[in-house]
Amino acid sequence: MSDKNLTCKDCGKEFVFTEGEQEFYKEKGFDNEPQRCPDCRKARKAQSRNRDFRR
């Protein structure tokens, strides 16, 4: 396994899916590679938390 360059589906920026991250995904049983860069993942998570907090 080696690092992979992926493109974020939200912002279009390229990001690296490292060997370590790939192993982590495999251990957790995740079949799909990440579709968002770390920045967009953080933003999406924060947005989700804000929605849950307002309820």
GUNU-173669 format. One line per 8 residues: number of its first residue (from 1); for each residue x negated, y, z of N, C-alpha, C, CB. Coordinates in pm, whole numbers, plus 50000, padded with zeros to 5 digits. Glycine has a CB too. Example, Ala and Ser with C-alpha at 12.3 -4.5 7.8 and 13.67 -1.06 7.14 Angstrom:
2
1) 48681/49431/50780/48770/49550/50780/48680/49670/50780/48869/49553/50905; 48715/49775/50708/48633/49894/50714/48710/50003/50787/48592/49940/50572
! end
This chain:
55
1) 49915/49881/50000/50000/50000/50000/49911/50125/50000/50096/50000/50123; 49954/50226/49926/49879/50352/49926/49977/50469/49933/49789/50363/49800; 49924/50587/49963/50008/50706/49971/50082/50727/49838/49922/50831/50006; 50204/50780/49847/50284/50808/49728/50322/50955/49726/50411/50718/49723; 50320/51014/49609/50370/51149/49592/50517/51140/49551/50287/51228/49485; 50603/51205/49628/50746/51207/49600/50791/51352/49581/50826/51138/49715; 50907/51370/49519/50961/51503/49498/51089/51518/49580/50989/51529/49347; 51098/51626/49656/51214/51653/49741/51336/51682/49654/51185/51771/49836
9) 51448/51619/49688/51570/51640/49609/51637/51774/49641/51667/51526/49633; 51600/51837/49752/51660/51966/49787/51581/52084/49730/51669/51980/49938; 51451/52088/49757/51372/52206/49717/51284/52181/49595/51286/52250/49832; 51267/52054/49555/51187/52022/49438/51037/52019/49462/51217/52120/49332; 50996/52042/49587/50854/52043/49622/50803/51899/49631/50830/52118/49756; 50678/51878/49590/50616/51746/49605/50566/51730/49747/50500/51727/49504; 50578/51608/49800/50526/51576/49932/50469/51436/49931/50634/51591/50041; 50383/51407/50028/50316/51277/50035/50389/51186/50133/50167/51292/50076
17) 50422/51067/50088/50478/50961/50170/50360/50871/50204/50597/50882/50096; 50304/50892/50323/50178/50826/50360/50196/50676/50382/50121/50889/50484; 50083/50608/50382/50081/50464/50410/50146/50435/50545/49938/50411/50408; 50108/50516/50646/50163/50498/50780/50313/50517/50785/50098/50594/50875; 50363/50617/50713/50508/50639/50708/50577/50522/50638/50541/50772/50635; 50515/50471/50533/50573/50357/50462/50583/50235/50553/50488/50324/50337; 50479/50213/50633/50481/50100/50728/50590/50120/50832/50344/50085/50796; 50604/50243/50881/50708/50274/50979/50847/50246/50920/50698/50422/51024
25) 50871/50291/50798/51000/50268/50732/51026/50118/50719/51003/50336/50593; 50921/50044/50681/50935/49900/50664/50969/49832/50797/50805/49841/50605; 50900/49872/50905/50926/49816/51039/51069/49842/51084/50828/49874/51141; 51120/49960/51051/51256/49997/51092/51363/49936/51001/51270/50147/51092; 51319/49872/50893/51413/49808/50802/51476/49904/50701/51521/49742/50880; 51415/50021/50683/51467/50117/50585/51425/50072/50446/51415/50261/50615; 51520/50057/50356/51490/50011/50221/51451/50125/50127/51609/49938/50164; 51506/50243/50151/51483/50356/50060/51372/50448/50108/51611/50435/50043
33) 51303/50507/50012/51201/50607/50045/51271/50737/50081/51102/50627/49925; 51205/50825/50156/51267/50953/50189/51290/51035/50061/51179/51032/50288; 51400/51107/50058/51432/51188/49941/51406/51336/49966/51576/51167/49902; 51382/51372/50092/51357/51511/50127/51219/51527/50190/51465/51563/50223; 51155/51643/50166/51025/51672/50226/51044/51695/50376/50959/51797/50158; 50937/51688/50454/50950/51708/50599/51020/51839/50637/50813/51704/50662; 50992/51948/50566/51056/52076/50597/51207/52070/50578/50996/52188/50511; 51250/52012/50467/51394/52002/50440/51462/51903/50536/51418/51958/50294
41) 51389/51798/50575/51444/51704/50674/51468/51774/50807/51350/51583/50693; 51369/51855/50849/51383/51930/50975/51500/52027/50968/51253/52006/51007; 51510/52099/50858/51618/52197/50841/51753/52128/50844/51600/52275/50710; 51764/52014/50778/51890/51940/50774/51927/51887/50913/51879/51823/50674; 51827/51839/50985/51850/51790/51122/51898/51903/51213/51722/51727/51179; 51833/52019/51202/51871/52134/51285/52012/52179/51251/51771/52251/51264; 52045/52179/51124/52178/52218/51080/52283/52122/51138/52187/52220/50925; 52251/51994/51137/52340/51892/51191/52358/51911/51342/52285/51751/51161
49) 52249/51938/51412/52257/51961/51557/52342/52082/51589/52117/51978/51616; 52328/52188/51511/52408/52309/51535/52556/52281/51515/52363/52422/51442; 52591/52201/51415/52729/52166/51392/52785/52087/51510/52743/52088/51264; 52707/51990/51559/52752/51906/51671/52765/51989/51798/52653/51790/51694; 52677/52085/51816/52676/52169/51936/52800/52259/51943/52550/52255/51940; 52848/52303/51829/52961/52395/51825/53093/52327/51855/52969/52461/51691; 53099/52198/51847/53227/52125/51868/53267/52123/52010/53218/51985/51819
! end
